[in-house]
Amino acid sequence: MKKEKLTIVPRLQASGRMIIRVRWNGCKNEVGFATKIYAEKEKWDNDLHRAIKGTSHCVQSKKTHLQRKCTASDINACIATFKEAINEVFYSYADRNKIPTVAELKADVNKLLQRDRGVKVEKPEVNAMEKAKPETMAEIFNRFLVERGHERNWTESAKQKYRQAVRLFIKALPKVTPQNITYAHMLSFRDWLVKKRYMNRTVNKLFSVFRSFLKWVNEQDGCNVPEKVRSFCTNLKTCKKTVTYLNYDELMKLYKYDFKENKRLEFVRDMFCFTAFTSLRFDDLARLKYAYIDGDYIKMNAAKTDEPLLIFLTKDARAILEKYKDQGTPDGRVFKLYSNPHMDKLIKEVARAVGLNRIINEPYYIGTKRFEKSNPVSEVIAWHLARRTFVTCSMAMGIPEGAVRKATGHQNYATMLPYIATDVTTLKRQMTKWDGQEAKAEVYDFVDRADEATLAKMREFMRQIG
């Protein structure tokens, strides 16, 4: 299902209040859902199709003429719940390679939202045994995603992690339900993933998400998932993930490369370098406004964590800002970016053009077997690599860890650790200090034995050479 098929339709009534409907438009069909929520016209954002943040809406009951209040967050949360339910119905039918009919869509959405009372849908008669049949894994999961997604205010990417884990389980063990799942089923799922050649690191992540779903299932009436299942451990060996980054020389080679007339690649290069100079995540780069720039600093809150960021603008970062000062957006954003996936694709094209060919070796396990993949930087580079470059290069330059965290928004050193790699050039520079120790010892010995006249001559010589 394409997102643009979902629309929010506020209908103005004679009383002056607006009733909000959620509408899905297909090729030939249309399904509307009355949300039973109302909003005041002057407090509604027609562009965003949302109640304006921070507003309170007072509406009058048609029957009792009593007034009641609801907040913008209540209205917007209700709209989000309907949209999530519609999406989940389409995802569940996609698993079966089907598209729901109008009647099925309406009935299933109402069922997910527990609004199915009074909805008449023609369905074939079923016997009492079929009526008592327990919910399937997919049905419970769809309910979980709507309820928990609304409760936790999950993003689409967060929901996608759960979809992947649960759908792989259903594919591996289609007849297993939450009511009959056992420890043996968990072992079978692990072995199925290994057989399908999923890396151990990925398998562990999938199980972490799946266990979270099972813990929620265990809290529901009529579901008792065994503790041994909820705490299942894969016991799969993993390697520490290789931290990919650009060293300082590679970053400067990228920054100074002349793309001649290819303005698109030049723009993507500049945005990547600006990210590497400032540590901004892609989402924060996209929402960066001139209002957040205060002299030589960027002062804003991170979109992901809401942590306050204080980022000093280096001369190279300021040069990029100056270069694109007249190419922002009407709402005050500094840069007009392509989508994140498209930028990830283009930065690989940029890296190939520049010739970033350093080989990245990454070991990994599948089951009990160890493998290693080797790729040039130009094939593994992605946008988040710029943030790792900032951290690694900053630490290599000797910038205090606290100052680096102030820019990145990491709460402590442990959360920043996955971004840090030891650059070989930094390692070489530090380890060659061994080579200078003998010479230093000879100098110290000479100074200890020198008389005052000799030391005076040395001081004069040092002043002359600066």
C-alpha positions as CSV (number, residue, x, y, z in Angstrom):
1,M,0.0,0.0,0.0
2,K,1.2,3.5,-0.8
3,K,1.1,6.1,1.9
4,E,-0.4,8.7,-0.4
5,K,-3.7,6.7,-0.5
6,L,-4.3,7.6,3.2
7,T,-5.9,11.1,3.7
8,I,-7.3,13.0,6.6
9,V,-10.6,14.6,5.8
10,P,-12.0,17.3,8.2
11,R,-15.7,18.0,7.5
12,L,-17.0,21.3,8.7
13,Q,-20.5,21.0,10.3
14,A,-23.2,23.6,10.7
15,S,-22.2,24.1,14.3
16,G,-18.7,25.3,13.3
17,R,-16.9,22.3,14.6
18,M,-15.1,19.8,12.3
19,I,-15.5,16.0,12.5
20,I,-12.3,14.2,11.4
21,R,-12.4,11.2,9.1
22,V,-9.6,9.0,7.9
23,R,-10.0,7.9,4.3
24,W,-8.3,5.2,2.2
25,N,-8.5,5.6,-1.6
26,G,-7.8,2.6,-3.8
27,C,-7.9,2.5,-7.6
28,K,-11.6,2.2,-7.7
29,N,-12.7,1.9,-4.1
30,E,-12.8,4.2,-1.1
31,V,-13.1,3.4,2.6
32,G,-13.8,6.1,5.1
33,F,-13.5,5.7,8.9
34,A,-15.3,8.1,11.3
35,T,-12.9,8.7,14.1
36,K,-15.6,10.3,16.4
37,I,-13.2,13.1,17.2
38,Y,-13.8,16.8,16.6
39,A,-11.5,19.8,16.2
40,E,-11.9,23.6,16.0
41,K,-11.4,25.0,12.5
42,E,-9.0,27.8,13.5
43,K,-6.8,25.3,15.4
44,W,-6.4,22.9,12.6
45,D,-3.3,22.7,10.3
46,N,-4.5,22.1,6.8
47,D,-1.0,21.4,5.4
48,L,0.0,18.8,8.0
49,H,-3.5,17.5,8.5
50,R,-3.1,17.7,12.2
51,A,-4.4,19.7,15.1
52,I,-2.0,22.5,15.8
53,K,0.5,21.5,18.5
54,G,-0.3,22.8,22.0
55,T,-3.9,23.7,21.3
56,S,-7.0,22.7,23.3
57,H,-10.3,22.0,21.4
58,C,-13.7,22.6,22.9
59,V,-16.6,20.9,21.2
60,Q,-20.3,20.6,22.0
61,S,-22.3,17.4,22.0
62,K,-25.1,17.4,19.5
63,K,-27.5,15.5,21.8
64,T,-26.7,16.9,25.2
65,H,-25.3,20.3,24.2
66,L,-22.7,19.9,26.9
67,Q,-19.2,21.1,26.0
68,R,-16.1,18.9,26.4
69,K,-12.4,19.5,25.8
70,C,-9.7,17.5,24.2
71,T,-6.1,18.4,23.4
72,A,-4.2,18.4,20.1
73,S,-2.1,15.5,21.2
74,D,-5.3,13.5,21.9
75,I,-6.7,14.3,18.4
76,N,-3.4,13.6,16.6
77,A,-2.8,10.3,18.6
78,C,-6.3,9.1,17.5
79,I,-5.5,9.9,13.8
80,A,-2.1,8.1,14.1
81,T,-3.8,5.0,15.6
82,F,-6.3,4.7,12.7
83,K,-3.4,5.1,10.1
84,E,-1.3,2.5,11.9
85,A,-4.3,0.0,11.9
86,I,-4.9,0.5,8.2
87,N,-1.2,0.0,7.4
88,E,-1.1,-3.2,9.6
89,V,-4.1,-4.7,7.8
90,F,-2.4,-4.2,4.4
91,Y,0.9,-5.6,5.7
92,S,-0.9,-8.7,7.0
93,Y,-2.6,-9.3,3.7
94,A,0.7,-8.7,1.8
95,D,2.1,-11.7,3.8
96,R,-0.5,-13.8,2.0
97,N,0.0,-12.1,-1.3
98,K,-3.5,-10.7,-1.2
99,I,-5.2,-7.3,-1.2
100,P,-8.1,-6.8,1.2
101,T,-11.5,-6.0,-0.2
102,V,-13.3,-2.9,1.0
103,A,-15.4,-5.0,3.4
104,E,-12.4,-6.9,4.7
105,L,-10.4,-3.7,5.2
106,K,-13.2,-2.0,7.1
107,A,-13.9,-5.1,9.2
108,D,-10.2,-5.8,10.1
109,V,-9.4,-2.2,11.0
110,N,-12.5,-2.0,13.2
111,K,-11.4,-5.3,14.8
112,L,-7.9,-4.1,15.5
113,L,-9.3,-0.9,17.1
114,Q,-12.0,-2.9,18.9
115,R,-14.7,-1.0,17.0
116,D,-16.3,-4.0,15.3
117,R,-19.5,-3.9,17.3
118,G,-22.4,-3.1,14.9
119,V,-20.3,-3.5,11.8
120,K,-22.1,-5.7,9.3
121,V,-19.9,-7.7,7.0
122,E,-21.0,-10.7,4.9
123,K,-18.9,-13.6,5.9
124,P,-19.5,-17.4,5.5
125,E,-20.9,-19.1,8.5
126,V,-18.4,-20.9,10.7
127,N,-19.1,-23.7,13.3
128,A,-18.6,-23.3,17.0
129,M,-15.1,-25.0,16.9
130,E,-13.9,-22.4,14.3
131,K,-15.3,-19.6,16.4
132,A,-13.3,-20.8,19.4
133,K,-10.1,-21.1,17.4
134,P,-7.3,-19.1,19.1
135,E,-5.7,-16.0,17.5
136,T,-2.8,-16.7,15.1
137,M,0.6,-15.3,15.6
138,A,0.0,-12.7,12.8
139,E,-3.3,-11.6,14.3
140,I,-1.8,-11.0,17.8
141,F,1.2,-9.3,16.3
142,N,-1.0,-6.9,14.3
143,R,-2.8,-6.0,17.6
144,F,0.6,-5.6,19.3
145,L,1.9,-3.2,16.7
146,V,-1.1,-1.0,16.9
147,E,-1.4,-0.9,20.7
148,R,2.3,-0.9,21.7
149,G,3.2,1.4,18.7
150,H,0.7,3.9,19.8
151,E,1.6,3.6,23.5
152,R,5.4,4.0,22.8
153,N,5.0,6.4,19.9
154,W,7.2,4.2,17.7
155,T,8.6,5.4,14.4
156,E,8.0,3.4,11.2
157,S,11.6,2.1,11.4
158,A,11.0,0.9,14.9
159,K,7.9,-1.0,13.8
160,Q,9.8,-2.5,10.8
161,K,12.2,-4.3,13.2
162,Y,9.3,-6.1,14.8
163,R,7.7,-6.9,11.5
164,Q,10.9,-8.5,10.2
165,A,11.4,-10.6,13.3
166,V,7.8,-11.9,13.6
167,R,7.3,-12.5,9.9
168,L,10.5,-14.5,9.7
169,F,9.2,-16.6,12.6
170,I,5.8,-17.1,10.9
171,K,7.6,-18.1,7.7
172,A,9.8,-20.6,9.6
173,L,7.1,-22.1,11.8
174,P,3.7,-21.1,10.3
175,K,1.6,-23.4,12.5
176,V,3.0,-22.2,15.9
177,T,0.8,-19.8,17.9
178,P,1.7,-17.8,21.1
179,Q,-0.5,-20.3,23.0
180,N,1.6,-23.4,22.0
181,I,5.1,-21.9,21.5
182,T,7.9,-24.0,23.2
183,Y,11.6,-23.8,23.8
184,A,12.0,-26.4,21.0
185,H,10.3,-24.0,18.6
186,M,12.8,-21.2,19.5
187,L,15.7,-23.6,18.8
188,S,14.1,-24.5,15.4
189,F,13.7,-20.8,14.5
190,R,17.4,-20.2,15.4
191,D,18.5,-23.1,13.2
192,W,16.3,-22.0,10.4
193,L,17.8,-18.5,10.4
194,V,21.4,-20.0,10.4
195,K,20.4,-22.3,7.5
196,K,19.2,-19.3,5.6
197,R,22.7,-17.8,6.2
198,Y,21.7,-14.9,8.4
199,M,24.8,-13.7,10.3
200,N,24.9,-14.5,14.0
201,R,24.9,-10.8,14.9
202,T,21.6,-10.4,12.9
203,V,20.1,-13.5,14.4
204,N,20.7,-12.2,17.9
205,K,19.1,-8.9,17.1
206,L,16.0,-10.6,15.6
207,F,15.6,-12.7,18.8
208,S,16.0,-9.7,21.0
209,V,13.1,-8.0,19.2
210,F,11.0,-11.3,19.1
211,R,11.5,-11.9,22.8
212,S,10.2,-8.3,23.5
213,F,7.0,-9.2,21.5
214,L,6.6,-12.5,23.4
215,K,6.9,-10.7,26.8
216,W,4.0,-8.4,25.7
217,V,2.0,-11.5,24.6
218,N,2.5,-13.0,28.0
219,E,0.8,-10.1,29.6
220,Q,-2.4,-10.6,27.6
221,D,-5.4,-12.5,28.9
222,G,-5.4,-16.1,27.8
223,C,-1.7,-16.2,26.8
224,N,0.9,-17.8,29.0
225,V,4.3,-17.9,27.2
226,P,6.8,-20.1,29.2
227,E,9.6,-18.2,31.0
228,K,12.2,-20.5,29.2
229,V,10.8,-19.2,25.8
230,R,10.7,-15.5,26.9
231,S,14.4,-15.7,28.1
232,F,15.7,-17.8,25.2
233,C,19.4,-17.3,24.4
234,T,20.8,-18.3,21.0
235,N,24.3,-19.1,22.3
236,L,25.7,-18.0,18.9
237,K,29.2,-16.6,18.8
238,T,29.7,-13.1,17.4
239,C,32.7,-10.9,16.5
240,K,33.0,-7.2,17.5
241,K,31.6,-5.2,14.6
242,T,34.2,-3.4,12.6
243,V,33.8,0.4,12.9
244,T,34.0,1.9,9.4
245,Y,35.1,5.5,9.1
246,L,37.2,7.8,7.0
247,N,40.6,8.8,8.3
248,Y,41.6,12.5,8.2
249,D,43.6,12.2,5.0
250,E,40.6,10.4,3.2
251,L,38.2,13.0,4.5
252,M,40.3,15.9,3.2
253,K,40.8,14.1,-0.2
254,L,37.0,13.8,-0.4
255,Y,36.5,17.4,0.6
256,K,39.0,18.9,-1.8
257,Y,38.1,16.7,-4.8
258,D,37.0,18.7,-7.9
259,F,33.8,17.3,-9.4
260,K,33.9,19.9,-12.2
261,E,30.4,20.2,-13.6
262,N,28.7,17.4,-11.6
263,K,26.9,19.6,-9.2
264,R,24.8,16.8,-7.8
265,L,27.7,14.8,-6.6
266,E,29.5,17.9,-5.4
267,F,26.4,18.8,-3.3
268,V,26.2,15.2,-1.8
269,R,30.0,15.4,-1.1
270,D,29.6,18.7,0.7
271,M,26.7,17.5,2.8
272,F,28.7,14.4,3.8
273,C,31.7,16.5,4.8
274,F,29.5,18.9,6.7
275,T,28.2,16.0,8.7
276,A,31.8,14.7,9.3
277,F,32.8,18.2,10.5
278,T,29.8,18.6,12.8
279,S,28.7,15.0,13.8
280,L,25.0,15.7,12.9
281,R,22.7,12.8,12.2
282,F,21.0,12.8,8.8
283,D,17.6,13.8,10.4
284,D,19.2,16.7,12.3
285,L,21.1,17.8,9.1
286,A,17.8,17.8,7.3
287,R,16.0,19.9,9.9
288,L,19.0,22.3,10.6
289,K,17.7,25.9,10.5
290,Y,19.5,29.2,10.5
291,A,17.7,29.9,13.8
292,Y,19.8,27.1,15.4
293,I,23.1,28.8,14.3
294,D,24.5,31.2,16.9
295,G,27.8,32.7,15.8
296,D,30.4,29.9,15.6
297,Y,28.0,27.3,17.1
298,I,25.1,25.1,16.3
299,K,22.7,24.9,19.2
300,M,19.8,22.5,18.8
301,N,18.3,19.3,20.3
302,A,18.9,16.0,18.6
303,A,15.7,14.6,17.0
304,K,16.5,11.0,18.0
305,T,17.3,11.5,21.7
306,D,16.3,15.1,22.4
307,E,19.8,15.6,23.9
308,P,21.0,19.3,23.6
309,L,23.9,19.6,21.1
310,L,26.6,22.3,21.2
311,I,28.7,22.0,18.0
312,F,31.5,24.4,17.2
313,L,31.7,25.3,13.5
314,T,35.2,24.7,12.1
315,K,36.4,26.8,9.2
316,D,35.5,24.1,6.7
317,A,32.0,23.7,8.1
318,R,31.6,27.5,7.9
319,A,32.8,27.4,4.3
320,I,30.1,24.9,3.4
321,L,27.4,27.0,5.1
322,E,28.6,30.1,3.1
323,K,28.6,28.1,-0.1
324,Y,25.0,27.2,0.2
325,K,23.7,30.3,2.0
326,D,21.2,31.1,-0.7
327,Q,19.9,27.6,-1.4
328,G,17.9,26.9,1.7
329,T,14.1,26.2,2.0
330,P,11.3,28.8,2.5
331,D,10.8,27.6,6.1
332,G,14.3,28.5,7.1
333,R,16.1,25.2,6.8
334,V,19.7,25.5,5.7
335,F,19.9,22.6,3.3
336,K,17.4,21.0,0.9
337,L,18.4,17.3,0.9
338,Y,17.4,14.3,-1.0
339,S,16.0,11.3,0.9
340,N,18.3,9.4,3.2
341,P,18.4,6.2,1.0
342,H,19.1,8.3,-2.1
343,M,21.9,10.1,-0.4
344,D,23.4,6.8,0.8
345,K,23.3,5.6,-2.8
346,L,24.9,8.8,-4.2
347,I,27.7,8.9,-1.6
348,K,28.9,5.6,-2.8
349,E,29.1,7.1,-6.3
350,V,31.0,10.0,-4.9
351,A,33.5,7.7,-3.1
352,R,34.1,5.7,-6.2
353,A,34.8,8.9,-8.2
354,V,37.2,10.1,-5.5
355,G,39.0,6.8,-5.4
356,L,38.5,5.8,-1.7
357,N,39.7,2.3,-2.1
358,R,41.0,1.4,1.4
359,I,39.9,-2.2,2.1
360,I,37.6,-2.8,5.1
361,N,37.9,-6.3,6.5
362,E,34.9,-7.5,8.6
363,P,34.8,-10.9,10.3
364,Y,31.5,-12.5,11.1
365,Y,30.0,-15.9,12.1
366,I,27.2,-17.9,10.6
367,G,26.4,-20.6,13.0
368,T,29.7,-22.1,14.1
369,K,31.7,-21.0,11.0
370,R,33.8,-17.9,10.8
371,F,33.9,-15.8,7.6
372,E,35.4,-12.5,6.5
373,K,34.2,-10.1,3.9
374,S,36.5,-7.5,2.4
375,N,35.2,-4.4,0.6
376,P,36.7,-1.0,-0.4
377,V,35.5,2.0,1.5
378,S,33.5,3.1,-1.6
379,E,31.3,0.1,-1.3
380,V,30.5,0.3,2.4
381,I,30.3,4.0,2.8
382,A,26.9,5.3,4.1
383,W,25.7,8.5,5.7
384,H,26.2,7.4,9.3
385,L,29.8,6.7,8.5
386,A,30.4,10.5,8.6
387,R,29.3,10.7,12.2
388,R,31.8,7.9,13.1
389,T,34.5,9.8,11.1
390,F,33.9,12.9,13.3
391,V,34.2,10.9,16.6
392,T,37.3,8.9,15.5
393,C,39.2,11.8,14.0
394,S,38.3,14.0,17.0
395,M,39.6,11.5,19.5
396,A,42.7,10.9,17.3
397,M,43.4,14.6,17.4
398,G,43.4,14.5,21.2
399,I,40.1,16.5,21.6
400,P,38.7,15.6,25.1
401,E,36.0,12.9,25.2
402,G,33.6,15.3,27.0
403,A,33.9,17.9,24.3
404,V,33.2,15.2,21.6
405,R,30.1,14.0,23.5
406,K,28.8,17.5,23.8
407,A,28.8,17.7,20.0
408,T,27.4,14.2,19.3
409,G,24.8,14.1,22.1
410,H,26.0,10.8,23.6
411,Q,25.2,10.6,27.2
412,N,28.3,8.7,28.3
413,Y,31.5,7.2,26.9
414,A,30.0,3.7,26.7
415,T,27.3,4.8,24.3
416,M,29.9,6.6,22.1
417,L,32.3,3.6,22.1
418,P,30.8,1.8,19.0
419,Y,31.7,5.0,17.0
420,I,35.4,4.9,17.9
421,A,38.1,3.2,15.9
422,T,41.8,3.4,16.3
423,D,43.2,4.9,13.0
424,V,46.4,3.2,11.9
425,T,48.0,6.5,11.2
426,T,47.2,7.6,14.8
427,L,48.5,4.3,16.1
428,K,51.8,4.7,14.1
429,R,52.2,8.3,15.4
430,Q,51.8,7.2,19.0
431,M,53.9,4.0,18.8
432,T,56.9,5.8,17.2
433,K,57.3,7.5,20.6
434,W,59.2,4.3,21.5
435,D,61.8,5.1,18.9
436,G,62.5,8.5,20.5
437,Q,63.0,7.3,24.0
438,E,66.7,6.5,23.6
439,A,67.5,9.9,22.1
440,K,65.6,11.6,24.8
441,A,67.6,9.7,27.5
442,E,70.9,10.9,25.9
443,V,69.7,14.5,25.9
444,Y,68.6,14.3,29.6
445,D,72.0,12.7,30.5
446,F,73.9,15.5,28.6
447,V,71.9,18.2,30.4
448,D,72.5,16.7,33.8
449,R,76.3,16.7,33.2
450,A,76.6,20.1,31.5
451,D,78.0,23.1,33.4
452,E,76.2,26.5,33.6
453,A,78.2,28.1,30.8
454,T,77.2,25.3,28.4
455,L,73.5,25.5,29.4
456,A,73.6,29.3,28.8
457,K,74.9,28.7,25.3
458,M,72.2,26.1,24.7
459,R,69.5,28.6,25.8
460,E,70.8,31.3,23.5
461,F,70.9,28.9,20.6
462,M,67.3,27.8,21.2
463,R,66.1,31.4,21.3
464,Q,67.8,32.0,17.9
465,I,66.2,29.1,16.2
466,G,62.8,30.0,17.7
